[in-house]
Amino acid sequence: MSTDIKSAPIDTTSAAQLAQNGLRFDFVDDTDIEAFGYWFQAMNRGFLEPRASDESIDHRRRAFGSRRLTGVWDDAGADPKTPIATASSWIADLTLPGGRSVPSWAISTITVAPTHRRRGIARNLLESELRTAAALGVPVAILTASEATIYTRFGFAPAAMATNWKIDVQRAKWVGPTPDGRVHLVPAEAVRDEGGFEILERVRLATPGLIYFDGILWDRLFGIKGISDPDQLRVIRYDDAAGTAQGFAVYKVNEDEHAAAVDVRFFVAATDDAYAAMWRFFFEMDLVTSVTASLRPIDEPFQWQVSDARAVRKNHEGDHLWTRILDVKSALEARRYSAPGAFVLHVTDALGLSNGIYLLEISTAGIASVRSIEDPEPYDDNHSLALTISDLSAIYLGGVPVSMLVHAGRIRELSPGSALATDAAFRSEVTPWLSIWF
Ligand SMILES: CC(C)(COP(=O)(O)OP(=O)(O)OC[C@H]1O[C@@H](n2cnc3c(N)ncnc32)[C@H](O)[C@@H]1OP(=O)(O)O)[C@@H](O)C(=O)NCCC(=O)NCCS
């Protein structure tokens, strides 16, 4: 796999299609602050954000420096320096079941100006990203989506869900464990610059769906002066009885005349003790009536650690991390499986990147080998499914049951019992979760 993402050329298919409509598809030179500024402001406008301050542009340029930045320009338009469409991408390690990981093509900042919408510009951007990633040998693409209606047609599917919780802490008394370690209130720098990242890394490597991130994606968890307000955020850290930091959380207090509400912005715990101690801290804060936490896993143990489970509610649960397998063999061989078996997968891919019949053989150790086969007949005794690349991408992290997609009429079981057997193999011990937007 080549990782030199910036020197990979602009996709000629998309460039030619856009050129037919008088549009220019090109790179953004991130060493040119003026060109980056136009691109960044176009992206902000696309997401309905206000203009970024001129002072913040250089900081943002450095933060985007490791990405491949592209745009589409309408040179005949009234504002030819500002791109009418934006995209960016980079390679991020994505954790898979079994503590494994795979390089994934992270796609972000896809916008098209309202003046140019629904003419196939986003399609050209998306397809070019997928073709470029596939040509570089990156097995999987990932994104987080502003709307759930856009990306299935490109072969993506939600593979890790997220929940927003609202907890009535006046009703929900803590009845879970009281760990021996200590929760400390600390300055943000004590976690941001000294050891917090190491905790996050331990959690990332154990949790399918989490991706490696640093730079601005890490710094923004703690607020960034001039961009978001760090003074509104507070940070706790849990040190175990031996004094080792095992978790941290970032929160904000919203107060009105009568009550305070705590919003837990980010929470990671590398041990069950860190988890219990830090949630207990939030459940037992004086003056606070409610606690909210968004982008959390769908199966929080705290539901079982309170006196009144009905005081803990899910406000929202839905798609969060979308995956798109580009190379079936490399993607499926990268993860570990929970049960052995042999499976014939008839995969269809509307973009033509991964069509084929694949034999997936999983050993008793949970290690897979995958090969393409021309004729499935000699493998008739094996489990067999017909599915789109989007459905294979949905089940990839082990959080979406195959049998559910069979009942939904999306995956077709070609031999009886195949769905249950695939579920047993693909199931992940740890529920897939992604902790950030990107
Ligand atoms: C979403 C967005 C990028 C689409 O750009 P676009 O150039 O109008 O999209 P295209 O014309 O290339 O459409 C491609 C396909 O997606 C569909 N589509 C595009 N936007 C859609 C939306 N918001 N909801 C549902 N379908 C959508 C189109 O109907 C088209 O379908 P088809 O090719 O199967 O017929 C653009 O509307 C936008 O910038 N929105 C605001 C920012 C945003 O939400 N970006 C996505 C970040 S995850």
The ligand as a MOL file (V3000), in Angstrom:
LIG
                    3D

  0  0  0     0  0            999 V3000
M  V30 BEGIN CTAB
M  V30 COUNTS 48 50 0 0 0
M  V30 BEGIN ATOM
M  V30 1 C -24.5290 17.0110 0.3060 0
M  V30 2 C -23.8980 17.7720 -0.8350 0
M  V30 3 C -22.3760 17.6570 -0.7240 0
M  V30 4 C -24.3870 17.1620 -2.1430 0
M  V30 5 O -23.7190 17.8020 -3.2320 0
M  V30 6 P -24.3370 17.7410 -4.7260 0
M  V30 7 O -23.2560 18.1550 -5.6490 0
M  V30 8 O -25.6100 18.4750 -4.7660 0
M  V30 9 O -24.6110 16.1830 -4.8780 0
M  V30 10 P -24.7300 15.3970 -6.2860 0
M  V30 11 O -25.4750 16.2300 -7.2640 0
M  V30 12 O -23.3860 14.9310 -6.7090 0
M  V30 13 O -25.5910 14.1630 -5.8540 0
M  V30 14 C -25.0970 12.8440 -5.8540 0
M  V30 15 C -26.2120 11.9460 -5.4360 0
M  V30 16 O -26.5020 12.1360 -4.0420 0
M  V30 17 C -27.8570 12.5590 -3.8790 0
M  V30 18 N -27.8380 13.5760 -2.8500 0
M  V30 19 C -27.0460 14.6510 -2.8010 0
M  V30 20 N -27.2790 15.3350 -1.6740 0
M  V30 21 C -28.2500 14.6760 -1.0070 0
M  V30 22 C -28.9150 14.8990 0.2130 0
M  V30 23 N -28.6280 15.9540 0.9860 0
M  V30 24 N -29.8410 14.0030 0.5940 0
M  V30 25 C -30.1310 12.9370 -0.1850 0
M  V30 26 N -29.5190 12.6850 -1.3600 0
M  V30 27 C -28.5900 13.5370 -1.7650 0
M  V30 28 C -28.2820 13.0900 -5.2080 0
M  V30 29 O -29.6750 13.0130 -5.3730 0
M  V30 30 C -27.5170 12.2090 -6.1700 0
M  V30 31 O -28.1690 10.9520 -6.2570 0
M  V30 32 P -28.0350 10.0390 -7.5810 0
M  V30 33 O -26.6670 10.3050 -8.1630 0
M  V30 34 O -28.1570 8.6560 -7.0450 0
M  V30 35 O -29.1300 10.4780 -8.4650 0
M  V30 36 C -24.2970 19.2840 -0.8010 0
M  V30 37 O -25.6840 19.3860 -0.8270 0
M  V30 38 C -23.7880 20.0140 0.4180 0
M  V30 39 O -22.7280 20.6430 0.3560 0
M  V30 40 N -24.5350 19.9920 1.5410 0
M  V30 41 C -24.1250 20.7120 2.7450 0
M  V30 42 C -22.8300 20.1230 3.3670 0
M  V30 43 C -22.9650 18.6400 3.6210 0
M  V30 44 O -23.9390 18.1880 4.2100 0
M  V30 45 N -21.9390 17.8770 3.1860 0
M  V30 46 C -21.8720 16.4570 3.4290 0
M  V30 47 C -20.8820 16.2570 4.5020 0
M  V30 48 S -20.9390 14.6390 5.1940 0
M  V30 END ATOM
M  V30 BEGIN BOND
M  V30 1 1 1 2
M  V30 2 1 2 3
M  V30 3 1 2 4
M  V30 4 1 2 36
M  V30 5 1 4 5
M  V30 6 1 5 6
M  V30 7 2 6 7
M  V30 8 1 6 8
M  V30 9 1 6 9
M  V30 10 1 9 10
M  V30 11 2 10 11
M  V30 12 1 10 12
M  V30 13 1 10 13
M  V30 14 1 13 14
M  V30 15 1 14 15
M  V30 16 1 15 16
M  V30 17 1 15 30
M  V30 18 1 16 17
M  V30 19 1 17 18
M  V30 20 1 17 28
M  V30 21 1 18 19
M  V30 22 1 18 27
M  V30 23 2 19 20
M  V30 24 1 20 21
M  V30 25 1 21 22
M  V30 26 2 21 27
M  V30 27 1 22 23
M  V30 28 2 22 24
M  V30 29 1 24 25
M  V30 30 2 25 26
M  V30 31 1 26 27
M  V30 32 1 28 29
M  V30 33 1 28 30
M  V30 34 1 30 31
M  V30 35 1 31 32
M  V30 36 2 32 33
M  V30 37 1 32 34
M  V30 38 1 32 35
M  V30 39 1 36 37
M  V30 40 1 36 38
M  V30 41 2 38 39
M  V30 42 1 38 40
M  V30 43 1 40 41
M  V30 44 1 41 42
M  V30 45 1 42 43
M  V30 46 2 43 44
M  V30 47 1 43 45
M  V30 48 1 45 46
M  V30 49 1 46 47
M  V30 50 1 47 48
M  V30 END BOND
M  V30 END CTAB
M  END
